[in-house]
Amino acid sequence: MKRADRQRGFALLVVLWTLGFLSLLGTALVAAGRQETQRSRNLLDSALAEARADGAVQQAIYALLDPSPARWRPDGSRHVLRSGHYRIEVRLDDENGKINPNFAPVEMLQALLAQLGVPNQDATKLAAAIDRWRTPGGQTVQVASTQPLALPSGAPFETLDELGLLPGMPQDLLVGLKPHMSLFSNYDPDATTRDPVVAAAIGPLVRNMPTQIADAPAQVVMVHVVVHGPGGTGFSEDAVVRTNALDGIRRHEILSREVVPMPPAPTQQDLSDGSTVLSVTARR
């Protein structure tokens, strides 16, 4: 009898251990399923945010080409689109109001560097290094790196990040320079520029220069798009667009697109500032 009791007790223990193991296994499977579902949901939300950003770029192009008084202008104003639970911010900047390092005069480059706090002597050296890089037959530029690399002289900058390869160009200065430079501008900025840093830098240089036509047939515009979605999801990109550049073929051309880090979420003041935010409803 005692032996039978021991056998029944052992069988009960086996059953309890089995039930415990199955319970743990079920909990692990449920948790893994929830994680996979959340991961899939995050991917879906990210894809939806990116799709809305693409739509916002197209909306901006349409608004730039609009001949009516309601057209959008590349003046730094912020436009707000809403699509379901997504809030989309669009800002347009005139690339022709920025400085192009591929052809800007050395004096203009020096003035911009000085405006960003670079000492005059260092500004002179950096402006000269930029000029040597882009000038055919200029001296070879020595790249600031642990492994020196000779770059061909006379090659235009292909990206603004290449400025970081110049000796004496610290990373924080490059970060400060990039918002005020463009490789897509068609001419040097003039007094009509809306970039306050560029305006302060070039002020003494452009007093006697003729101003460009504000509504020129061909515009080069930076489209900044930030999408805020549900659950903290979002997507941000910059697109450079040339409008009315290819007559008879198409009325616009997207020159570049770049995914950029998300800026901080808008504050309540940002949301209520009617002087800088134009609210419109996105077509669905």
C-alpha positions, 0 to 999 in steps of 0.5 A: 500500500505504501509502495502504491502511494509512493507511485501515485505521489511520484506520478502526481509530481510528474504531472505537476512538473509537466503542467508547470513546464507547459504553462511556462512554454505557453507563456513564452510562446504568448510573449514571443507572439506579442513581441512579434506582433508589436515588431510587425506593427512598428514596421507597418507604422514606419512604412505608413509614415514613410508613405505619407512623407512621400505623399507630402513631397508630392503635395509640396511640388503640386503647391509650388507649381500652383499658379494661384495665389494659394501657391506655396513659396520657399520662404521657410513657412511651415505647412501642416498636413493631416492624414488620419492619425498622422501629423505631417509638417512641411517646410520649404527653403529656397536653395538659391538663398544658400551658398554653393561651395563649388563656385562661391567666391572665396570672400563669400566662403570666408564671410560665412565661416566668420559668421559661424564663429571661425577665427579670421585666420582659420576662416581664410585657410578653410576657404582656401582649402575649399577653393583648392579642392574645386579648382582645376589644376589646384594643389592636391588636398591632403585629407585629414585622416589616420591614413592620408589620401590624395584626392584629385584636384579640380573635382567639385564637391559631390556631397556637403559631407566631403567638406569634412575631409578638409584639414582643419574642418571639425565635425561641429563646424561642418554641422553648422555649415550644412544648413547654409550651403547647397550643391544645387543652387544655380547662382550666388545668394543675394539680398533676397535670401531668407537665410539670416546667417547667409544674409549677415555673411554676404551683406557687405558683398552684395550691396551693389549686386542686382537681386534675382527674380523671386518667382523665377521660372526655375526654382530649386527648393529644399522640402523638409518633411516630418511625419508624426504618427501614433505611438511615437512613430515617425519619419523625416526626410529632405528632398531637393526639387527643381521646378519648371526645369525641363520644359516640354518633358516634365515640370519638376525633377527631384534632385536628391532625397535623404532620410534625416533624424527626427526633430523633437516633437512639436510643443503646444506653442508650435501647434498654436502659432498661427503666424508660422503654421498653415493648416491644410487637409491632405487628400486621402 
